[in-house]
Amino acid sequence: MLYKSNVPVTIEINTVQDLSKLGAFMKHNNLKVNKSEIARALNINRRTVTKYLNGFQKCTHRNKPSRLDEYTDVISELLSSDTQVFAYRSVLYRYMCDNYSLDVPAPTFYHYLKKHPEFDAYFNKGRISNADSNPVIRFETKPGCQAQIDWKESLDFVLRDTGEVVTINVLVLVFSYSRFRMFNLSLSKSREVLIHLLSECFDMIGGVPQEIVTDNMKSIMDSARTAYRMGTVNKSFEAFADDYGFSVKPCIAATPRTKGKVETQMKFLDEIKAYSGQLNLTELIALIERINMRINSSIHQGTGKIPMIEFQKER
């Protein structure tokens, strides 16, 4: 149909989509039309005419349901847990892959979380900027030259079988050349436990690095190293180092970047919190071994190489 106005303009109306042009023209010129006549001509409801004259546009994209919709309740329950903690989106993704047979790419999963404000808020709460005006320059060492150690300490973990809350620690040993990691669970950080765990690591790999970089943990240092003092290594630990043939290199206090290769590993162990209340102690040890194996078998972001393969060269 043709609509002719009092001004010299003719608007052709063949479909409901054309009504938006007529609506805009009517509004601009303060005109009215016979909606009933248009409805009969287009064989549509009069209210539909009104809707399209007011600017309605039919969506051309299909509202396709997400493959992740079936997991919405599961995600909501996990993020509402009183015991489980998911420090990063990647931790939740890995947990669901391992326990709920989730089979979607990680970016798809992260995008789904961001689309849901309640999920996105969980990971954004308390976030602070890590921006630093002093960039860190990465340094490399020769094979077998250096290893770095530190504790992922004081993690409260609820045991599934007893409901008991235990405080766990994980000794992290990283070989600087290959980035090969070794994780060892412990309920204590005493000097005797530290020496025992390091002995097990050295026996397992069949070798010892030339030097071990550490912070000023009390199980190793009697007095801390500072910018003005060399610090004092405990005699027991010094004797242990002499027996195995490595030197101890303590960092200057409050300079964690000195042992940055081991510091960066701590985020991987945040996955442990996701299983609080879900495992017993034996299963927790197995989980830590799986995490250790997984990251040693994955490409290291800094070197672009696989630590397990590079460690064979270092060994």
Backbone bond lengths (Angstrom), bond angles and torsions (degrees), N, CA, C in turn:
res aa  C-N    CA-C-N  psi(-1)  N-CA   C-N-CA  omega(-1)  CA-C   N-CA-C  phi
1 M - - - 1.460 - - 1.520 108.99 -
2 L 1.342 115.32 156.28 1.457 122.04 177.83 1.515 108.94 -110.98
3 Y 1.307 114.67 135.00 1.463 118.65 175.50 1.515 108.00 -112.68
4 K 1.347 115.18 120.09 1.468 121.86 -179.61 1.514 108.75 -109.27
5 S 1.304 115.46 127.09 1.459 120.36 178.66 1.520 109.91 -96.80
6 N 1.329 114.84 175.99 1.465 120.06 177.77 1.521 112.08 -71.05
7 V 1.306 115.44 -19.72 1.460 118.95 174.66 1.515 107.35 -93.71
8 P 1.333 118.85 159.53 1.467 120.97 -173.10 1.528 113.29 -73.97
9 V 1.353 115.28 68.13 1.465 120.89 178.23 1.516 108.41 -139.06
10 T 1.330 117.13 137.39 1.464 122.09 175.80 1.521 108.70 -122.32
11 I 1.325 116.30 125.84 1.466 121.31 -179.62 1.517 108.62 -115.01
12 E 1.331 116.89 124.03 1.460 121.53 -179.33 1.527 109.62 -90.57
13 I 1.343 116.46 126.01 1.457 122.72 -178.80 1.523 108.53 -113.44
14 N 1.321 117.43 106.97 1.463 121.42 179.13 1.534 112.31 -112.76
15 T 1.324 116.66 -27.68 1.466 121.36 -179.39 1.523 109.14 -136.45
16 V 1.329 115.44 168.32 1.470 119.17 179.09 1.530 110.74 -63.98
17 Q 1.331 117.74 -28.81 1.457 119.96 179.46 1.528 111.75 -63.30
18 D 1.350 116.78 -27.13 1.468 119.99 179.90 1.525 111.98 -71.74
19 L 1.342 116.66 -16.88 1.460 119.77 -177.19 1.521 112.62 -66.51
20 S 1.335 117.53 -25.31 1.464 119.61 179.33 1.533 110.46 -64.92
21 K 1.340 115.97 -36.14 1.476 119.10 177.19 1.533 110.47 -66.07
22 L 1.340 115.01 -41.29 1.460 118.78 178.88 1.526 110.81 -66.31
23 G 1.343 115.61 -39.86 1.463 119.71 179.88 1.517 111.78 -61.44
24 A 1.330 116.50 -43.28 1.463 120.61 179.66 1.519 110.86 -64.41
25 F 1.347 115.89 -38.97 1.471 120.69 179.64 1.534 110.68 -66.72
26 M 1.346 115.85 -42.15 1.462 120.76 178.95 1.527 111.05 -60.88
27 K 1.342 115.12 -44.78 1.460 119.71 -177.62 1.523 110.86 -64.04
28 H 1.336 115.51 -40.93 1.462 119.59 -177.23 1.531 111.62 -67.67
29 N 1.359 116.47 -34.52 1.459 120.28 -175.64 1.524 112.93 -105.75
30 N 1.335 116.50 7.25 1.470 121.79 177.38 1.532 111.04 56.16
31 L 1.331 116.09 51.05 1.468 122.57 -176.67 1.517 110.76 -110.98
32 K 1.317 116.32 164.94 1.461 123.05 174.68 1.520 108.83 -127.98
33 V 1.337 116.23 153.90 1.463 120.48 179.03 1.524 108.43 -130.72
34 N 1.303 115.60 167.70 1.472 121.87 176.85 1.532 107.99 -88.14
35 K 1.338 115.39 97.63 1.470 120.04 -176.45 1.518 111.39 -66.25
36 S 1.314 117.31 -33.94 1.470 120.02 -179.50 1.523 110.94 -64.69
37 E 1.329 115.49 -40.76 1.469 119.62 178.92 1.531 111.02 -63.57
38 I 1.346 116.41 -42.06 1.467 120.40 178.28 1.533 110.28 -64.74
39 A 1.340 116.78 -39.79 1.465 120.90 -179.51 1.524 110.76 -62.62
40 R 1.344 117.03 -42.62 1.475 120.23 178.63 1.516 110.82 -65.62
41 A 1.324 116.71 -41.57 1.468 120.13 -177.81 1.530 111.80 -64.60
42 L 1.340 116.33 -37.82 1.469 119.97 -178.16 1.523 112.58 -94.91
43 N 1.341 115.73 -2.28 1.470 121.51 179.87 1.528 111.41 58.13
44 I 1.326 115.74 49.03 1.459 121.40 178.09 1.517 109.41 -133.40
45 N 1.307 116.89 169.97 1.453 122.48 178.90 1.527 110.29 -72.34
46 R 1.359 115.34 146.86 1.451 119.91 -179.71 1.538 111.61 -61.27
47 R 1.349 116.23 -35.53 1.464 119.33 179.10 1.529 111.97 -66.54
48 T 1.337 115.44 -29.16 1.467 119.51 176.20 1.522 110.40 -67.23
49 V 1.331 115.73 -38.54 1.465 120.22 176.88 1.525 109.63 -59.97
50 T 1.333 115.96 -46.74 1.468 120.32 -179.93 1.525 111.34 -59.32
51 K 1.332 114.90 -43.07 1.460 119.65 -178.08 1.519 111.23 -61.30
52 Y 1.338 117.24 -44.71 1.463 119.53 -177.76 1.527 111.63 -75.52
53 L 1.319 118.00 -30.93 1.460 120.16 175.27 1.525 111.05 -64.50
54 N 1.339 116.12 -29.51 1.463 121.19 179.22 1.529 113.08 -82.85
55 G 1.335 117.11 5.26 1.460 120.15 172.96 1.512 116.00 103.64
56 F 1.325 118.42 7.86 1.462 120.22 -179.75 1.528 110.41 -63.81
57 Q 1.347 116.01 136.63 1.464 121.99 175.69 1.523 108.68 -126.30
58 K 1.284 116.20 126.68 1.453 120.24 -179.39 1.520 110.02 -69.87
59 C 1.339 115.87 133.82 1.462 120.35 -179.66 1.520 110.24 -65.90
60 T 1.314 115.64 130.45 1.472 120.26 -179.66 1.519 112.39 -90.75
61 H 1.370 116.95 -7.93 1.457 120.85 -179.44 1.521 110.29 -102.96
62 R 1.288 116.56 135.38 1.454 121.23 178.60 1.527 110.10 -76.20
63 N 1.325 116.74 132.73 1.465 121.44 178.13 1.531 109.16 -78.76
64 K 1.321 114.16 81.62 1.464 120.28 -173.73 1.527 110.39 -79.75
65 P 1.329 117.42 129.30 1.473 119.38 178.73 1.525 111.50 -66.10
66 S 1.321 116.53 149.28 1.461 121.64 -179.66 1.522 110.22 -84.90
67 R 1.308 115.84 149.00 1.469 120.84 175.13 1.519 111.28 -64.34
68 L 1.335 115.94 -19.54 1.454 120.07 -176.84 1.526 113.43 -89.94
69 D 1.346 116.90 -3.96 1.461 119.13 -178.93 1.525 111.90 -59.02
70 E 1.316 117.02 -33.21 1.468 120.12 -179.00 1.527 112.34 -69.03
71 Y 1.337 116.81 -14.79 1.459 120.61 -179.73 1.532 112.62 -99.84
72 T 1.334 117.07 1.92 1.468 119.81 -174.99 1.521 111.81 -58.10
73 D 1.324 116.84 -47.03 1.472 120.29 -179.05 1.525 111.40 -64.76
74 V 1.324 116.56 -37.50 1.462 120.85 179.30 1.524 110.28 -64.21
75 I 1.335 116.10 -46.91 1.470 120.79 179.18 1.526 110.08 -60.33
76 S 1.335 115.87 -44.89 1.460 120.13 -179.66 1.526 111.47 -60.50
77 E 1.325 116.30 -41.70 1.470 120.37 179.82 1.523 111.38 -66.67
78 L 1.321 117.36 -41.99 1.461 121.15 -179.69 1.528 111.38 -64.22
79 L 1.319 116.35 -43.34 1.459 120.10 -177.50 1.531 112.29 -75.61
80 S 1.331 116.76 -9.18 1.459 121.24 177.06 1.523 112.05 -100.62
81 S 1.327 117.24 2.03 1.463 121.36 -176.01 1.524 111.78 -64.13
82 D 1.336 115.59 144.11 1.461 120.87 177.13 1.522 112.65 -82.01
83 T 1.333 117.18 -17.80 1.464 120.55 -176.39 1.522 113.07 -112.44
84 Q 1.326 117.15 -38.59 1.459 120.28 -176.85 1.525 111.02 -81.27
85 V 1.326 115.18 139.31 1.466 121.51 179.24 1.524 108.73 -128.95
86 F 1.322 116.53 128.81 1.459 122.08 179.08 1.530 107.68 -111.85
87 A 1.322 115.18 100.31 1.463 120.30 -172.87 1.526 112.43 -68.44
88 Y 1.332 116.54 -31.64 1.461 120.99 -177.50 1.522 109.68 -137.06
89 R 1.315 116.35 159.68 1.459 120.38 174.68 1.524 110.82 -59.59
90 S 1.321 115.83 -35.71 1.464 119.95 -179.44 1.529 111.99 -63.92
91 V 1.340 116.59 -32.47 1.469 120.35 178.20 1.519 109.93 -67.18
92 L 1.335 116.93 -44.69 1.464 120.65 177.76 1.528 110.50 -63.10
93 Y 1.323 116.68 -41.35 1.471 120.45 179.08 1.523 110.66 -60.55
94 R 1.320 117.49 -47.84 1.455 121.31 -179.70 1.524 110.76 -63.42
95 Y 1.337 116.48 -40.28 1.462 120.52 -179.36 1.533 110.89 -62.23
96 M 1.319 116.52 -42.40 1.457 120.09 -178.56 1.521 112.06 -72.85
97 C 1.325 116.61 -32.81 1.472 119.53 174.90 1.530 110.55 -63.81
98 D 1.333 115.68 -41.30 1.458 120.28 -175.95 1.521 113.27 -78.40
99 N 1.329 117.20 -27.85 1.467 119.63 -171.60 1.525 115.10 -117.01
100 Y 1.333 117.20 -16.22 1.460 120.04 -178.64 1.527 112.74 -127.64
101 S 1.322 116.33 16.42 1.473 121.86 177.35 1.528 112.29 54.05
102 L 1.337 116.77 34.80 1.462 120.67 176.32 1.524 109.37 -63.83
103 D 1.326 116.05 131.53 1.463 120.15 -175.90 1.527 110.34 -135.71
104 V 1.325 115.39 64.84 1.463 121.75 174.10 1.521 107.78 -134.36
105 P 1.323 118.36 155.57 1.479 119.63 176.74 1.519 111.17 -62.27
106 A 1.316 116.15 148.06 1.463 121.25 -179.34 1.535 112.78 -55.95
107 P 1.363 120.36 -45.58 1.476 119.34 179.73 1.530 112.97 -59.09
108 T 1.343 116.96 -34.99 1.469 120.48 177.46 1.513 110.86 -64.03
109 F 1.319 115.95 -41.54 1.464 121.32 179.31 1.528 110.79 -65.35
110 Y 1.336 117.12 -44.89 1.466 121.07 -179.89 1.530 110.64 -62.68
111 H 1.334 116.58 -40.15 1.467 120.68 179.20 1.526 110.35 -64.08
112 Y 1.329 116.57 -38.29 1.465 121.02 178.95 1.527 110.55 -63.28
113 L 1.330 116.45 -41.88 1.468 120.24 178.61 1.523 110.90 -62.92
114 K 1.324 117.21 -40.83 1.462 121.45 -178.80 1.531 111.80 -67.02
115 K 1.342 117.10 -27.96 1.458 121.02 179.85 1.523 112.02 -72.98
116 H 1.335 117.50 -17.96 1.459 121.49 -178.92 1.537 108.46 -107.76
117 P 1.323 118.13 108.22 1.467 121.25 -174.66 1.525 113.93 -54.33
118 E 1.353 116.91 -36.97 1.465 118.47 -178.02 1.524 112.00 -68.59
119 F 1.334 117.34 -32.54 1.459 121.12 177.13 1.526 110.62 -76.76
120 D 1.325 115.34 -43.18 1.462 120.07 -178.37 1.528 110.93 -63.10
121 A 1.343 116.47 -37.13 1.464 120.90 -179.66 1.524 111.56 -64.40
122 Y 1.336 117.23 -32.74 1.466 121.16 -179.73 1.524 110.97 -59.09
123 F 1.321 116.23 -41.06 1.466 120.18 -176.25 1.521 112.65 -88.05
124 N 1.323 117.27 -14.21 1.461 119.95 -179.65 1.518 113.32 -95.68
125 K 1.317 117.50 -15.72 1.466 119.67 -175.63 1.525 110.57 -66.29
126 G 1.309 114.45 136.17 1.462 119.74 176.54 1.510 114.82 70.74
127 R 1.325 116.45 9.58 1.469 118.45 -177.95 1.520 110.03 -75.19
128 I 1.319 114.92 135.13 1.465 120.24 176.36 1.516 108.69 -122.08
129 S 1.292 115.24 158.60 1.463 119.81 -178.98 1.517 110.98 -77.04
130 N 1.331 114.31 136.40 1.464 119.63 176.17 1.523 111.64 -99.77
131 A 1.297 115.05 13.55 1.464 118.58 -177.77 1.519 110.06 -61.40
132 D 1.318 116.02 139.62 1.459 120.94 -178.24 1.513 108.13 -139.93
133 S 1.301 114.90 134.27 1.464 119.11 -178.09 1.527 111.70 -77.06
134 N 1.342 117.22 -11.61 1.457 120.51 -179.81 1.529 110.14 -105.80
135 P 1.320 118.11 100.19 1.456 119.76 -177.77 1.523 111.50 -66.98
136 V 1.355 114.59 151.75 1.456 120.77 179.56 1.525 109.22 -98.49
137 I 1.297 116.48 128.72 1.464 121.50 178.00 1.525 107.73 -96.70
138 R 1.323 116.54 119.49 1.457 120.35 -178.14 1.516 109.73 -76.20
139 F 1.325 116.40 136.49 1.461 119.89 176.32 1.520 108.93 -117.31
140 E 1.312 115.90 150.52 1.462 121.71 -179.28 1.521 110.07 -115.32
141 T 1.321 115.57 154.32 1.459 121.76 178.30 1.524 109.78 -124.53
142 K 1.301 115.87 163.27 1.461 120.72 179.27 1.528 110.33 -74.72
143 P 1.331 117.15 160.04 1.465 120.23 179.41 1.528 111.75 -56.83
144 G 1.329 115.89 134.71 1.459 121.21 176.18 1.509 115.10 76.61
145 C 1.323 117.20 -0.81 1.466 120.30 -174.77 1.520 112.42 -77.08
146 Q 1.342 116.64 -41.37 1.462 118.04 -169.66 1.526 112.34 -145.65
147 A 1.332 114.61 147.60 1.464 122.73 167.58 1.520 107.63 -133.82
148 Q 1.316 116.96 154.90 1.456 122.15 178.94 1.521 109.11 -123.52
149 I 1.340 116.66 142.11 1.463 120.41 -179.53 1.523 110.80 -128.86
150 D 1.326 114.86 152.72 1.464 121.35 174.74 1.524 107.76 -167.69
151 W 1.326 115.59 165.99 1.462 121.78 176.89 1.522 110.75 -103.47
152 K 1.323 116.97 134.79 1.465 121.61 158.91 1.518 103.19 -89.11
153 E 1.314 116.19 104.15 1.454 118.70 -163.51 1.519 114.70 -114.68
154 S 1.341 112.74 157.98 1.464 123.34 170.23 1.527 112.83 56.35
155 L 1.347 116.31 50.65 1.458 121.11 174.18 1.525 108.84 -93.85
156 D 1.323 117.68 120.29 1.463 120.88 176.63 1.522 109.27 -80.47
157 F 1.324 115.83 127.28 1.464 121.16 -175.53 1.526 108.61 -132.79
158 V 1.344 116.10 129.76 1.460 121.31 179.03 1.534 108.73 -90.65
159 L 1.333 116.63 122.56 1.462 120.88 179.39 1.526 109.96 -78.80
160 R 1.316 116.19 135.42 1.457 120.87 -174.57 1.527 112.74 -66.12
161 D 1.327 117.87 -43.06 1.454 120.37 -171.37 1.525 113.61 -75.89
162 T 1.343 117.86 -28.87 1.466 120.34 -177.22 1.525 113.45 -114.57
163 G 1.320 117.40 -18.49 1.451 120.26 -175.38 1.518 112.67 77.50
164 E 1.333 115.97 3.25 1.462 121.23 -178.78 1.527 110.52 -72.43
165 V 1.330 115.76 142.25 1.463 120.90 175.62 1.526 108.25 -96.03
166 V 1.334 116.43 118.16 1.459 120.73 178.39 1.528 108.58 -113.97
167 T 1.309 115.88 147.81 1.464 121.25 176.74 1.519 108.06 -99.60
168 I 1.316 116.08 117.42 1.458 120.83 -175.51 1.519 111.26 -110.76
169 N 1.312 115.23 158.30 1.465 122.89 176.18 1.523 107.44 -134.53
170 V 1.307 116.66 148.91 1.466 121.13 177.57 1.524 108.34 -126.62
171 L 1.334 115.63 119.68 1.463 119.68 174.87 1.524 108.55 -79.21
172 V 1.317 115.52 127.46 1.463 121.30 -179.59 1.525 108.91 -112.34
173 L 1.324 116.33 123.83 1.459 123.35 176.65 1.520 107.73 -119.24
174 V 1.333 117.12 123.53 1.468 122.24 -178.48 1.518 109.66 -124.18
175 F 1.321 116.94 128.11 1.462 121.53 175.76 1.523 108.05 -85.84
176 S 1.317 116.05 122.54 1.463 121.81 -167.33 1.520 113.87 -64.79
177 Y 1.316 118.74 -33.13 1.466 120.22 -178.23 1.525 111.31 -73.86
178 S 1.326 116.66 -53.81 1.460 121.10 -173.86 1.521 113.66 -88.35
179 R 1.337 117.53 -18.94 1.475 124.64 -172.79 1.534 110.97 67.03
180 F 1.319 116.94 21.21 1.467 120.84 175.69 1.525 108.95 -69.18
181 R 1.344 116.97 131.23 1.463 120.85 -175.97 1.522 110.98 -111.73
182 M 1.320 114.49 151.56 1.457 121.53 172.93 1.529 107.35 -133.31
183 F 1.342 116.03 123.25 1.464 122.69 179.88 1.521 109.66 -109.68
184 N 1.331 117.22 133.67 1.458 121.53 179.17 1.524 110.55 -135.67
185 L 1.346 115.65 121.00 1.460 121.43 -179.53 1.525 111.20 -77.47
186 S 1.327 115.82 141.78 1.463 121.09 177.39 1.520 109.56 -152.23
187 L 1.338 115.78 149.02 1.462 120.52 174.79 1.520 110.94 -93.80
188 S 1.340 115.95 -4.24 1.463 120.93 -178.53 1.520 109.60 -135.58
189 K 1.346 115.62 155.49 1.466 121.37 176.20 1.535 110.47 -118.31
190 S 1.306 116.56 23.40 1.463 120.13 -176.85 1.525 110.71 -66.02
191 R 1.324 115.33 163.76 1.458 121.28 179.86 1.533 110.74 -60.81
192 E 1.324 116.20 -41.79 1.464 120.76 -179.01 1.531 110.68 -62.51
193 V 1.335 116.52 -42.93 1.467 120.59 178.83 1.523 110.43 -65.46
194 L 1.332 117.49 -43.23 1.466 121.46 179.78 1.526 110.86 -59.99
195 I 1.325 116.68 -46.68 1.470 120.86 179.77 1.526 110.56 -63.00
196 H 1.338 116.16 -40.95 1.469 120.08 179.37 1.535 110.97 -63.14
197 L 1.339 117.39 -45.08 1.464 120.17 -178.35 1.522 111.63 -66.78
198 L 1.336 117.47 -40.61 1.461 119.66 177.93 1.526 110.89 -65.21
199 S 1.333 117.13 -38.31 1.464 120.86 177.56 1.522 110.45 -60.52
200 E 1.336 116.06 -42.85 1.465 120.36 178.67 1.527 111.02 -62.98
201 C 1.338 116.79 -41.35 1.466 120.32 178.87 1.532 111.09 -62.02
202 F 1.331 116.70 -46.98 1.463 120.45 -178.74 1.524 111.37 -64.26
203 D 1.337 116.16 -40.11 1.463 119.68 178.95 1.521 110.54 -66.20
204 M 1.321 116.38 -37.13 1.467 120.50 -177.38 1.527 111.26 -66.94
205 I 1.338 117.42 -40.44 1.465 119.87 -177.53 1.526 111.90 -90.12
206 G 1.332 116.25 -13.66 1.460 119.42 178.24 1.511 113.91 73.39
207 G 1.336 117.18 32.98 1.458 119.74 -179.94 1.512 111.21 -173.69
208 V 1.334 115.61 172.93 1.461 122.68 -176.91 1.529 108.56 -137.95
209 P 1.348 118.38 135.04 1.471 119.57 175.55 1.529 110.77 -70.34
210 Q 1.316 116.69 160.55 1.470 120.26 179.86 1.520 111.77 -66.51
211 E 1.336 116.84 -35.22 1.453 119.42 -179.55 1.522 110.26 -144.12
212 I 1.320 115.38 153.27 1.463 121.68 175.97 1.518 108.32 -121.75
213 V 1.325 115.33 124.46 1.453 122.09 177.88 1.526 108.09 -93.82
214 T 1.313 116.46 131.73 1.463 121.49 -177.20 1.519 110.01 -142.45
215 D 1.317 116.07 164.67 1.459 118.32 170.96 1.528 108.15 -86.26
216 N 1.291 117.84 -166.43 1.463 121.09 -174.66 1.526 112.09 -93.97
217 M 1.349 116.49 45.76 1.456 120.12 179.44 1.531 110.55 -62.61
218 K 1.331 116.05 142.89 1.456 121.51 -173.73 1.521 113.14 -64.96
219 S 1.330 116.59 -23.64 1.461 119.17 179.14 1.527 111.85 -72.31
220 I 1.337 117.64 -11.79 1.463 121.98 179.46 1.530 111.46 -116.29
221 M 1.316 117.12 -42.04 1.461 121.25 -172.65 1.526 111.89 -106.71
222 D 1.338 116.32 130.85 1.466 120.65 171.52 1.521 110.76 -79.42
223 S 1.331 116.22 -34.70 1.461 121.46 173.87 1.526 108.03 -139.76
224 A 1.324 115.01 140.58 1.461 120.46 -172.69 1.519 112.46 -71.67
225 R 1.314 114.74 149.78 1.452 120.28 171.84 1.526 108.25 -81.35
226 T 1.317 116.51 133.72 1.462 121.63 177.65 1.521 108.87 -127.27
227 A 1.308 115.93 -177.02 1.464 120.50 177.48 1.518 111.31 -66.83
228 Y 1.345 116.62 -15.25 1.468 120.03 -175.69 1.526 113.32 -117.34
229 R 1.344 117.45 -12.59 1.461 120.76 -179.38 1.518 110.23 -132.44
230 M 1.322 117.18 146.69 1.455 122.11 -178.88 1.522 112.25 -76.58
231 G 1.344 117.47 -19.23 1.450 120.00 -177.16 1.524 111.06 80.32
232 T 1.334 115.63 167.90 1.462 120.50 -177.23 1.519 109.75 -129.47
233 V 1.340 116.19 122.69 1.458 121.37 176.51 1.525 108.65 -79.03
234 N 1.326 115.82 137.74 1.460 120.34 178.38 1.525 110.61 -59.28
235 K 1.320 117.12 140.76 1.466 121.63 -175.52 1.531 112.17 -61.73
236 S 1.343 116.96 -38.16 1.469 119.99 179.97 1.526 110.64 -64.36
237 F 1.322 115.36 -44.64 1.461 117.79 -178.99 1.525 110.74 -72.07
238 E 1.325 116.75 -34.25 1.464 120.47 177.27 1.525 110.36 -63.25
239 A 1.338 116.55 -39.88 1.464 120.74 178.04 1.535 110.02 -64.93
240 F 1.345 116.30 -40.01 1.465 121.38 177.19 1.531 110.55 -61.57
241 A 1.337 116.16 -43.88 1.471 120.34 179.26 1.521 110.67 -64.15
242 D 1.316 117.40 -40.25 1.468 120.99 179.13 1.523 110.85 -64.50
243 D 1.333 116.66 -40.96 1.465 120.79 179.82 1.525 111.16 -61.36
244 Y 1.333 116.57 -39.69 1.464 120.51 -177.15 1.530 112.45 -90.41
245 G 1.331 116.06 -13.33 1.457 119.10 173.98 1.506 116.07 84.44
246 F 1.329 118.12 31.92 1.467 119.79 174.46 1.530 109.52 -124.16
247 S 1.318 116.28 157.51 1.459 121.33 177.85 1.524 109.52 -100.63
248 V 1.335 114.92 153.73 1.462 121.15 -179.27 1.522 108.97 -103.40
249 K 1.336 116.57 127.15 1.465 121.61 179.04 1.526 109.43 -120.22
250 P 1.333 117.36 92.65 1.471 119.22 177.62 1.526 111.44 -74.13
251 C 1.330 115.43 144.04 1.467 120.27 176.41 1.521 109.94 -76.32
252 I 1.306 116.09 156.81 1.459 120.25 169.58 1.525 107.51 -65.66
253 A 1.310 117.43 134.65 1.464 122.09 -177.76 1.527 111.38 -51.96
254 A 1.341 115.43 140.77 1.475 123.26 178.11 1.523 113.28 66.25
255 T 1.339 117.49 27.24 1.468 120.95 174.60 1.520 109.11 -128.46
256 P 1.340 117.65 70.00 1.462 120.69 -176.83 1.518 114.24 -63.03
257 R 1.356 117.14 -19.88 1.467 119.08 -179.24 1.520 111.93 -64.61
258 T 1.337 116.77 -23.44 1.464 120.09 -179.75 1.516 110.74 -58.13
259 K 1.330 116.28 -32.07 1.467 120.87 177.77 1.535 109.06 -117.53
260 G 1.322 113.92 48.32 1.459 120.30 -175.72 1.513 114.31 -62.71
261 K 1.334 117.50 -27.44 1.464 119.68 -177.70 1.520 111.83 -66.33
262 V 1.330 116.77 -33.64 1.463 119.10 177.14 1.524 111.18 -85.91
263 E 1.321 117.76 -31.13 1.464 121.02 179.68 1.527 111.29 -61.34
264 T 1.329 116.24 -37.50 1.468 119.76 -176.84 1.521 112.70 -70.95
265 Q 1.324 117.77 -12.50 1.467 120.56 -179.16 1.519 112.73 -81.37
266 M 1.317 117.10 -17.04 1.459 120.57 -172.56 1.529 112.39 -63.57
267 K 1.327 116.83 -30.51 1.465 118.98 -178.33 1.527 111.56 -65.36
268 F 1.339 117.84 -30.01 1.458 120.00 179.47 1.527 111.09 -64.12
269 L 1.321 116.09 -32.64 1.459 120.26 -176.85 1.522 112.52 -79.81
270 D 1.335 117.62 -6.62 1.463 119.58 173.97 1.525 110.90 -65.13
271 E 1.319 117.42 -16.59 1.463 121.37 177.26 1.526 111.08 -62.19
272 I 1.330 117.15 -25.61 1.465 121.58 179.73 1.528 110.59 -56.91
273 K 1.335 117.14 -39.89 1.468 121.26 -176.19 1.517 112.13 -62.87
274 A 1.326 116.76 -25.56 1.463 120.09 -179.84 1.517 112.07 -68.45
275 Y 1.326 117.23 -17.17 1.467 121.42 -176.80 1.522 112.51 -107.02
276 S 1.326 117.74 8.00 1.456 120.40 179.21 1.525 110.17 -60.23
277 G 1.334 116.75 127.38 1.460 121.82 -177.76 1.510 113.96 86.81
278 Q 1.340 117.41 -4.87 1.460 121.60 -176.42 1.525 113.39 -106.84
279 L 1.342 118.13 -13.98 1.467 121.92 -173.42 1.518 110.60 -132.23
280 N 1.355 115.19 155.59 1.457 119.29 167.04 1.527 108.14 -92.21
281 L 1.325 117.37 -178.67 1.467 120.44 -173.40 1.521 111.61 -64.75
282 T 1.330 117.25 -39.54 1.469 120.95 179.26 1.519 110.75 -63.47
283 E 1.334 116.12 -43.37 1.464 120.50 179.59 1.528 111.19 -68.06
284 L 1.326 116.80 -31.90 1.459 120.50 177.40 1.526 110.87 -65.20
285 I 1.322 116.29 -42.20 1.476 120.35 177.06 1.526 109.92 -60.08
286 A 1.342 116.01 -42.47 1.470 120.54 179.17 1.526 110.83 -64.11
287 L 1.339 117.29 -37.79 1.467 121.08 178.58 1.519 110.51 -62.48
288 I 1.337 117.00 -45.55 1.464 120.90 -179.44 1.532 110.28 -62.47
289 E 1.327 116.70 -37.80 1.471 120.23 177.17 1.521 110.93 -64.43
290 R 1.343 117.37 -38.88 1.466 120.72 178.96 1.524 111.02 -66.73
291 I 1.337 116.67 -42.48 1.470 120.32 177.65 1.521 109.52 -60.49
292 N 1.331 115.75 -44.81 1.467 121.64 179.98 1.532 111.18 -59.43
293 M 1.328 115.86 -46.48 1.466 120.20 -179.75 1.524 111.29 -64.87
294 R 1.321 116.31 -40.27 1.459 120.04 -176.95 1.518 112.28 -63.86
295 I 1.331 117.56 -46.65 1.463 118.71 -176.80 1.528 111.46 -75.10
296 N 1.331 118.06 -28.19 1.466 119.99 175.34 1.523 111.86 -70.82
297 S 1.342 115.75 -21.62 1.462 120.42 -179.12 1.526 112.40 -96.86
298 S 1.336 116.99 -1.57 1.470 121.66 -178.21 1.527 110.64 -102.30
299 I 1.308 115.92 157.52 1.465 120.93 179.11 1.526 109.67 -67.25
300 H 1.317 116.71 128.57 1.457 121.55 178.43 1.526 108.97 -77.06
301 Q 1.327 116.72 129.69 1.467 120.28 -175.44 1.520 112.55 -64.02
302 G 1.328 117.51 -31.27 1.455 120.11 -177.56 1.512 113.60 -78.19
303 T 1.343 116.98 -40.75 1.469 120.76 -175.85 1.519 113.35 -98.57
304 G 1.348 116.44 -21.41 1.459 119.63 -176.00 1.519 112.70 73.89
305 K 1.340 116.59 15.02 1.458 121.24 -178.52 1.526 110.48 -124.51
306 I 1.328 116.11 165.15 1.464 121.43 -179.61 1.524 108.66 -92.64
307 P 1.334 118.77 117.92 1.467 121.62 -176.05 1.522 114.37 -53.74
308 M 1.313 118.00 -39.93 1.460 120.38 -177.42 1.526 111.86 -62.27
309 I 1.328 115.52 -36.84 1.477 120.08 179.52 1.518 109.65 -74.65
310 E 1.341 116.72 -43.95 1.462 120.94 -179.41 1.529 111.31 -64.69
311 F 1.339 116.30 -29.75 1.462 119.53 -178.67 1.524 111.44 -66.94
312 Q 1.327 116.85 -28.79 1.473 119.07 178.26 1.536 110.20 -64.07
313 K 1.323 116.73 -34.36 1.467 120.22 175.74 1.536 109.96 -69.59
314 E 1.336 114.58 -44.28 1.460 118.90 -178.70 1.525 111.65 -65.71
315 R 1.299 115.15 -34.90 1.457 119.84 -177.86 1.511 111.83 -64.99
